[in-house]
Amino acid sequence: MSLLKNIREAVAKGKLKEPFNWRDVKRVSPGYADKTYKLVLVHHRKGNPIKRPEHFARVDKEHFRLIKK
């Protein structure tokens, strides 16, 4: 399962509370490099400059929430 799917599932099941940071994501979906957690959140945030699909909204410098589909 991809990290993005893991995050969505963890939020849906109440295992990951919003807003969350990369450390919170690591706790519920271990096994990736720390850099991966950080980059997934930043690269898939709303308004990302590299035009990746937007899955997260930035709440503050370190915290994100899911964009509901």
C-alpha positions in Angstrom: 0.0 0.0 0.0 1.3 3.5 -0.8 2.1 6.0 1.9 -0.7 8.3 0.6 -3.2 5.5 1.0 -1.9 4.6 4.4 -2.4 8.2 5.5 -6.0 8.4 4.2 -6.8 5.1 5.9 -5.2 6.1 9.2 -7.2 9.3 9.3 -10.4 7.5 8.3 -9.9 4.9 11.1 -9.0 7.6 13.7 -5.4 6.4 14.1 -4.1 9.7 12.7 -5.5 12.9 14.1 -5.6 16.1 12.0 -3.7 18.2 11.7 -0.6 15.9 11.6 3.1 16.3 10.9 5.6 13.9 9.3 6.4 12.3 12.7 2.7 11.5 13.3 2.6 9.9 9.9 5.7 7.9 10.6 4.1 6.6 13.8 1.1 5.1 12.0 2.9 4.0 8.9 6.5 3.0 9.7 9.1 1.7 7.3 10.0 4.7 5.2 13.0 7.0 5.4 12.3 10.2 7.3 12.9 12.2 4.2 10.1 10.3 2.4 7.5 11.3 5.0 8.5 15.0 4.7 8.6 15.0 0.9 5.2 13.3 0.5 3.5 15.9 2.6 5.3 18.9 1.0 5.1 17.6 -2.6 1.4 16.7 -2.4 0.2 19.9 -0.6 -2.3 22.3 -2.1 -0.5 24.8 -4.3 2.7 22.7 -4.6 5.0 24.3 -7.3 5.7 21.0 -9.1 2.1 20.4 -9.9 1.8 17.0 -8.1 -1.7 15.9 -7.2 -3.0 17.8 -4.2 -3.8 15.6 -1.2 -3.0 17.9 1.8 -3.6 21.4 3.0 -0.8 23.1 5.0 -2.1 24.3 8.4 1.1 25.8 9.6 4.9 25.4 8.9 4.8 21.8 10.1 1.2 20.5 10.1 -1.1 19.3 7.4 -4.7 18.0 7.0 -6.2 15.9 4.3 -8.1 17.6 1.5 -11.4 15.7 1.4 -12.4 14.3 -2.0 
